[in-house]
Amino acid sequence: MYRISLDTNVLVDYYLGREPGCSACVDIINLAQGKHALYVAALSLKDVYYLVGATLKRLQRQESGSLSQADAEACNEIAWSCVRHAMDIALVTNTGSRECFDAFVLRALHNDFEDNLMLASARSAEADFIVIGDERLLAQSPVAALAPETMVKLLQAEKRR
């Protein structure tokens, strides 16, 4: 059984259907459920909520030229549902003082505090892999980092065994 930490953008791609990447994210979640442990950093959940809601509102404004109160509330409800779903499929990892300190230590490898918090959270959870789409972070992660497409290949190979 693998312990797989999902980056914020993996979840956002999944919920918003963003390509490239959405198909691989769907496959990861489908292949991992019931066989492997999925993890998500607590701080990612707030970003999922914000990014899903803001994106849906922006798309509605583009489509209709405005955003009604009912549309805004519907977008917020969808964002809440995405967070709930993430909590249903993945264990939520802590992002506390230990992870904040670790993020500073990781600065020498990667100079992005938010990414480092997510990495520190994955390390605290003793994740085997972290699934991320950021090319630079893939090369610098202290946790075995895989692009979504590579994670799918690994899970498919595991399934065939």
C-alpha positions as a Markdown table, in Angstrom:
| # | Residue | x | y | z |
|---|---|---|---|---|
| 1 | Met | 0.0 | 0.0 | 0.0 |
| 2 | Tyr | 1.3 | 3.4 | -1.0 |
| 3 | Arg | 0.8 | 6.6 | 1.0 |
| 4 | Ile | 0.1 | 9.2 | -1.7 |
| 5 | Ser | 0.0 | 13.0 | -1.0 |
| 6 | Leu | -2.0 | 15.1 | -3.5 |
| 7 | Asp | -0.9 | 18.6 | -4.3 |
| 8 | Thr | -3.5 | 21.3 | -4.3 |
| 9 | Asn | -3.4 | 21.7 | -8.1 |
| 10 | Val | -4.0 | 17.9 | -8.5 |
| 11 | Leu | -7.3 | 18.4 | -6.6 |
| 12 | Val | -8.2 | 21.6 | -8.4 |
| 13 | Asp | -7.6 | 20.0 | -11.8 |
| 14 | Tyr | -9.8 | 17.1 | -10.7 |
| 15 | Tyr | -12.7 | 19.3 | -9.5 |
| 16 | Leu | -12.6 | 21.8 | -12.3 |
| 17 | Gly | -11.8 | 19.4 | -15.1 |
| 18 | Arg | -8.7 | 21.3 | -16.1 |
| 19 | Glu | -6.6 | 19.8 | -18.8 |
| 20 | Pro | -3.9 | 18.8 | -19.2 |
| 21 | Gly | -4.0 | 16.8 | -16.0 |
| 22 | Cys | -7.6 | 16.2 | -15.1 |
| 23 | Ser | -7.8 | 12.8 | -16.7 |
| 24 | Ala | -4.7 | 11.6 | -14.8 |
| 25 | Cys | -6.1 | 13.0 | -11.6 |
| 26 | Val | -9.3 | 11.2 | -12.0 |
| 27 | Asp | -7.4 | 8.0 | -12.7 |
| 28 | Ile | -5.2 | 8.4 | -9.6 |
| 29 | Ile | -8.2 | 8.8 | -7.4 |
| 30 | Asn | -10.0 | 5.9 | -9.0 |
| 31 | Leu | -7.0 | 3.6 | -8.9 |
| 32 | Ala | -6.0 | 4.5 | -5.4 |
| 33 | Gln | -9.3 | 4.2 | -3.6 |
| 34 | Gly | -9.5 | 1.2 | -1.4 |
| 35 | Lys | -6.0 | 0.1 | -2.2 |
| 36 | His | -3.7 | 3.0 | -1.2 |
| 37 | Ala | -3.9 | 5.9 | 1.3 |
| 38 | Leu | -4.5 | 9.3 | -0.2 |
| 39 | Tyr | -3.4 | 12.4 | 1.8 |
| 40 | Val | -4.1 | 16.1 | 1.4 |
| 41 | Ala | -2.6 | 18.9 | 3.4 |
| 42 | Ala | -5.1 | 20.9 | 5.4 |
| 43 | Leu | -3.8 | 24.1 | 3.8 |
| 44 | Ser | -4.7 | 22.7 | 0.4 |
| 45 | Leu | -8.4 | 22.5 | 1.4 |
| 46 | Lys | -8.7 | 26.2 | 1.8 |
| 47 | Asp | -7.1 | 26.7 | -1.6 |
| 48 | Val | -9.4 | 24.2 | -3.2 |
| 49 | Tyr | -12.4 | 26.0 | -1.7 |
| 50 | Tyr | -11.2 | 29.4 | -2.9 |
| 51 | Leu | -10.0 | 28.3 | -6.4 |
| 52 | Val | -13.0 | 26.3 | -7.3 |
| 53 | Gly | -15.4 | 29.0 | -6.1 |
| 54 | Ala | -13.5 | 31.8 | -7.7 |
| 55 | Thr | -13.1 | 30.0 | -11.0 |
| 56 | Leu | -16.8 | 29.0 | -11.2 |
| 57 | Lys | -17.8 | 32.6 | -10.4 |
| 58 | Arg | -15.4 | 34.0 | -13.1 |
| 59 | Leu | -16.8 | 31.5 | -15.7 |
| 60 | Gln | -20.4 | 32.5 | -14.8 |
| 61 | Arg | -19.5 | 36.2 | -15.2 |
| 62 | Gln | -17.9 | 35.5 | -18.6 |
| 63 | Glu | -20.8 | 33.5 | -19.8 |
| 64 | Ser | -23.7 | 35.7 | -18.7 |
| 65 | Gly | -22.0 | 39.1 | -18.1 |
| 66 | Ser | -22.9 | 39.1 | -14.4 |
| 67 | Leu | -23.1 | 37.0 | -11.3 |
| 68 | Ser | -26.4 | 36.9 | -9.4 |
| 69 | Gln | -26.5 | 36.2 | -5.7 |
| 70 | Ala | -28.1 | 32.8 | -6.4 |
| 71 | Asp | -25.2 | 32.0 | -8.8 |
| 72 | Ala | -22.6 | 33.1 | -6.2 |
| 73 | Glu | -24.2 | 30.9 | -3.6 |
| 74 | Ala | -24.3 | 27.9 | -6.0 |
| 75 | Cys | -20.6 | 28.4 | -6.7 |
| 76 | Asn | -19.8 | 28.5 | -3.0 |
| 77 | Glu | -21.9 | 25.4 | -2.4 |
| 78 | Ile | -20.0 | 23.5 | -5.1 |
| 79 | Ala | -16.7 | 24.6 | -3.6 |
| 80 | Trp | -17.9 | 23.4 | -0.2 |
| 81 | Ser | -18.9 | 20.0 | -1.8 |
| 82 | Cys | -15.4 | 19.7 | -3.3 |
| 83 | Val | -13.7 | 20.2 | 0.0 |
| 84 | Arg | -16.1 | 17.7 | 1.6 |
| 85 | His | -15.3 | 15.2 | -1.2 |
| 86 | Ala | -11.5 | 15.7 | -0.7 |
| 87 | Met | -12.0 | 15.0 | 3.0 |
| 88 | Asp | -13.9 | 11.8 | 2.1 |
| 89 | Ile | -11.3 | 10.4 | -0.2 |
| 90 | Ala | -8.1 | 11.5 | 1.6 |
| 91 | Leu | -6.7 | 11.8 | 5.0 |
| 92 | Val | -6.1 | 15.4 | 6.0 |
| 93 | Thr | -2.5 | 16.0 | 7.2 |
| 94 | Asn | -1.5 | 18.7 | 9.7 |
| 95 | Thr | 0.0 | 22.0 | 8.8 |
| 96 | Gly | 1.3 | 23.3 | 12.2 |
| 97 | Ser | 4.4 | 24.8 | 13.7 |
| 98 | Arg | 6.5 | 21.7 | 12.9 |
| 99 | Glu | 5.6 | 21.9 | 9.2 |
| 100 | Cys | 6.1 | 25.7 | 9.2 |
| 101 | Phe | 9.6 | 25.2 | 10.6 |
| 102 | Asp | 10.3 | 22.4 | 8.1 |
| 103 | Ala | 9.1 | 24.8 | 5.2 |
| 104 | Phe | 11.9 | 27.1 | 6.2 |
| 105 | Val | 14.4 | 24.3 | 6.2 |
| 106 | Leu | 13.2 | 23.3 | 2.7 |
| 107 | Arg | 13.8 | 26.9 | 1.5 |
| 108 | Ala | 17.3 | 26.0 | 0.4 |
| 109 | Leu | 15.8 | 23.5 | -2.1 |
| 110 | His | 12.7 | 25.4 | -3.1 |
| 111 | Asn | 12.0 | 29.1 | -2.4 |
| 112 | Asp | 8.2 | 28.9 | -2.3 |
| 113 | Phe | 6.8 | 28.9 | 1.3 |
| 114 | Glu | 3.3 | 27.5 | 0.3 |
| 115 | Asp | 4.8 | 24.6 | -1.7 |
| 116 | Asn | 7.2 | 23.9 | 1.1 |
| 117 | Leu | 4.3 | 23.7 | 3.6 |
| 118 | Met | 2.7 | 21.1 | 1.4 |
| 119 | Leu | 5.9 | 19.2 | 1.2 |
| 120 | Ala | 6.5 | 19.4 | 4.9 |
| 121 | Ser | 2.9 | 18.1 | 5.5 |
| 122 | Ala | 3.6 | 15.2 | 3.1 |
| 123 | Arg | 6.9 | 14.4 | 5.0 |
| 124 | Ser | 5.0 | 14.5 | 8.4 |
| 125 | Ala | 2.5 | 12.0 | 7.0 |
| 126 | Glu | 5.4 | 9.8 | 5.9 |
| 127 | Ala | 4.0 | 9.8 | 2.3 |
| 128 | Asp | 5.7 | 7.5 | -0.1 |
| 129 | Phe | 4.9 | 9.9 | -3.0 |
| 130 | Ile | 3.7 | 13.3 | -3.6 |
| 131 | Val | 1.8 | 14.0 | -6.8 |
| 132 | Ile | 2.5 | 17.4 | -8.3 |
| 133 | Gly | 2.5 | 19.0 | -11.6 |
| 134 | Asp | 5.1 | 21.7 | -11.0 |
| 135 | Glu | 8.2 | 20.7 | -13.0 |
| 136 | Arg | 10.6 | 22.6 | -10.8 |
| 137 | Leu | 9.2 | 21.1 | -7.7 |
| 138 | Leu | 9.3 | 17.6 | -9.2 |
| 139 | Ala | 13.0 | 18.0 | -9.5 |
| 140 | Gln | 13.6 | 19.4 | -6.0 |
| 141 | Ser | 11.2 | 17.6 | -3.8 |
| 142 | Pro | 12.6 | 15.8 | -0.7 |
| 143 | Val | 9.6 | 13.4 | -1.0 |
| 144 | Ala | 9.5 | 11.1 | -4.0 |
| 145 | Ala | 7.6 | 13.4 | -6.4 |
| 146 | Leu | 5.7 | 12.2 | -9.4 |
| 147 | Ala | 3.8 | 14.0 | -12.1 |
| 148 | Pro | 0.1 | 12.8 | -12.2 |
| 149 | Glu | 0.7 | 10.8 | -15.4 |
| 150 | Thr | 3.6 | 9.0 | -13.9 |
| 151 | Met | 1.6 | 8.2 | -10.8 |
| 152 | Val | -1.1 | 6.7 | -13.0 |
| 153 | Lys | 1.4 | 4.4 | -14.7 |
| 154 | Leu | 2.8 | 3.3 | -11.3 |
| 155 | Leu | -0.7 | 2.6 | -10.0 |
| 156 | Gln | -1.7 | 0.7 | -13.1 |
| 157 | Ala | 1.5 | -1.4 | -12.9 |
| 158 | Glu | 0.7 | -2.1 | -9.2 |
| 159 | Lys | -2.9 | -3.1 | -10.1 |
| 160 | Arg | -1.6 | -5.7 | -12.7 |
| 161 | Arg | 0.5 | -7.4 | -10.0 |
